[in-house]
Amino acid sequence: MVLYFSATGNTRFIAEEIARRLDDECLDLLTRFKTGDHTPLHSERPFIICAPVYVCEMPRFMSKYLQEQTFTGSRDVYFLFTSGGYCGISGVLAKSLVRKKGMNYLGHAEFKMPRNYVASDAYDMLTPEETEARIRAAYEQIGPVADTIRAGGKLTARHVFLFETIITVPFNPVWCKYKLRARDFYTTDKCIGCGTCARVCPLNNVSLKERKPVWGDDCTHCMACIAGCPTEAIEYGTITQRKEKYHFQKYSHVAKELRGQTK
Ligand SMILES: Cc1cc2nc3c(=O)[nH]c(=O)nc-3n(C[C@H](O)[C@H](O)[C@H](O)COP(=O)(O)O)c2cc1C
């Protein structure tokens, strides 16, 4: 069973493609996150958990959810991470989480996908050409990963040394404390009050007041609201005003073409 969370579509693309190659079921965890649904998940085949990387690790709300979730049937777990190029200690933490649940960690794969963190002033967004090239390169990786999982093998990714783990562990909490502000989100007059931003927020942090979104304090900066807005009416301070907002959907023609080649 393939399980995934995806704020801006990258992880969804990988998850759906792996499920298609393995002829396995694919479950979007968004509704479960939003409703706190912990109905046990059962599969006789390995669990393949797909997640984006947020500040060097899987989203913390997701690891918390997985810790509390019951899995029945297969005891084997794989992780597939998508990132802008650096997965940090995602694999180390995933392995520890799986072992604490008494399940078997069969490794993880890392997919370098387009950057989506438009609200960060730490780096620029990619050009359309760079974005497309990353999607194509990631797609090439899916076949071998699917083959390994099909054969029940172990996935191997870049080795993370203990020293790297030690210096990376504090990075996430510090970033979250000083950078994760939701009060900088606002809408322009392009907002049509459709409520998509509230629907796609995994933490239920966006509510509508008089058909306009209002952000609470529980934000993980996943970019689902700003990237999912159909009229691109959401901005984050002055940072996003001149930047292209990334959503995988804008490159769905590339996905369609790639899938067409591997029917
Ligand atoms: C809050 C946040 C933090 C991020 N941190 C990292 C990071 O530490 N390393 C990295 O390579 N990419 C990072 N990214 C980029 C995403 O991991 C990457 O674009 C991912 O594929 C997005 O997946 P999605 O489209 O399924 O949401 C970050 C993105 C966000 C929104």
The ligand as an SDF file (V2000), in Angstrom:
LIG
                    3D

 31 33  0  0  0  0  0  0  0  0999 V2000
    8.7730   24.1610    4.6200 C   0  0  0  0  0  0  0  0  0  0  0  0
    9.6340   23.5220    3.5630 C   0  0  0  0  0  0  0  0  0  0  0  0
   10.8960   23.0710    3.8860 C   0  0  0  0  0  0  0  0  0  0  0  0
   11.7000   22.4730    2.9100 C   0  0  0  0  0  0  0  0  0  0  0  0
   12.8980   21.9600    3.2880 N   0  0  0  0  0  0  0  0  0  0  0  0
   13.6860   21.3520    2.3710 C   0  0  0  0  0  0  0  0  0  0  0  0
   14.9470   20.8040    2.7500 C   0  0  0  0  0  0  0  0  0  0  0  0
   15.3590   20.7890    3.9120 O   0  0  0  0  0  0  0  0  0  0  0  0
   15.7090   20.2510    1.7710 N   0  0  0  0  0  0  0  0  0  0  0  0
   15.3070   20.2170    0.4670 C   0  0  0  0  0  0  0  0  0  0  0  0
   16.0430   19.7240   -0.3680 O   0  0  0  0  0  0  0  0  0  0  0  0
   14.0780   20.6930    0.0800 N   0  0  0  0  0  0  0  0  0  0  0  0
   13.2600   21.2500    1.0020 C   0  0  0  0  0  0  0  0  0  0  0  0
   12.0200   21.7240    0.6300 N   0  0  0  0  0  0  0  0  0  0  0  0
   11.5320   21.4870   -0.7520 C   0  0  0  0  0  0  0  0  0  0  0  0
   10.5490   20.3020   -0.7980 C   0  0  0  0  0  0  0  0  0  0  0  0
   11.0130   19.2310   -0.0050 O   0  0  0  0  0  0  0  0  0  0  0  0
   10.3270   19.7450   -2.2190 C   0  0  0  0  0  0  0  0  0  0  0  0
   10.0350   20.7520   -3.1320 O   0  0  0  0  0  0  0  0  0  0  0  0
    9.2330   18.6680   -2.1990 C   0  0  0  0  0  0  0  0  0  0  0  0
    9.3610   17.8780   -3.3450 O   0  0  0  0  0  0  0  0  0  0  0  0
    7.8060   19.2200   -2.1250 C   0  0  0  0  0  0  0  0  0  0  0  0
    6.9080   18.1360   -2.1470 O   0  0  0  0  0  0  0  0  0  0  0  0
    5.3450   18.2740   -2.4620 P   0  0  0  0  0  0  0  0  0  0  0  0
    5.2180   18.9580   -3.8070 O   0  0  0  0  0  0  0  0  0  0  0  0
    4.8570   16.8630   -2.5200 O   0  0  0  0  0  0  0  0  0  0  0  0
    4.7260   19.0400   -1.3770 O   0  0  0  0  0  0  0  0  0  0  0  0
   11.2250   22.3320    1.5740 C   0  0  0  0  0  0  0  0  0  0  0  0
    9.9500   22.8210    1.2560 C   0  0  0  0  0  0  0  0  0  0  0  0
    9.1560   23.4100    2.2330 C   0  0  0  0  0  0  0  0  0  0  0  0
    7.7830   23.8980    1.8540 C   0  0  0  0  0  0  0  0  0  0  0  0
  1  2  1  0
  2  3  1  0
  2 30  2  0
  3  4  2  0
  4  5  1  0
  4 28  1  0
  5  6  2  0
  6  7  1  0
  6 13  1  0
  7  8  2  0
  7  9  1  0
  9 10  1  0
 10 11  2  0
 10 12  1  0
 12 13  2  0
 13 14  1  0
 14 15  1  0
 14 28  1  0
 15 16  1  0
 16 17  1  0
 16 18  1  0
 18 19  1  0
 18 20  1  0
 20 21  1  0
 20 22  1  0
 22 23  1  0
 23 24  1  0
 24 25  2  0
 24 26  1  0
 24 27  1  0
 28 29  2  0
 29 30  1  0
 30 31  1  0
M  END
$$$$
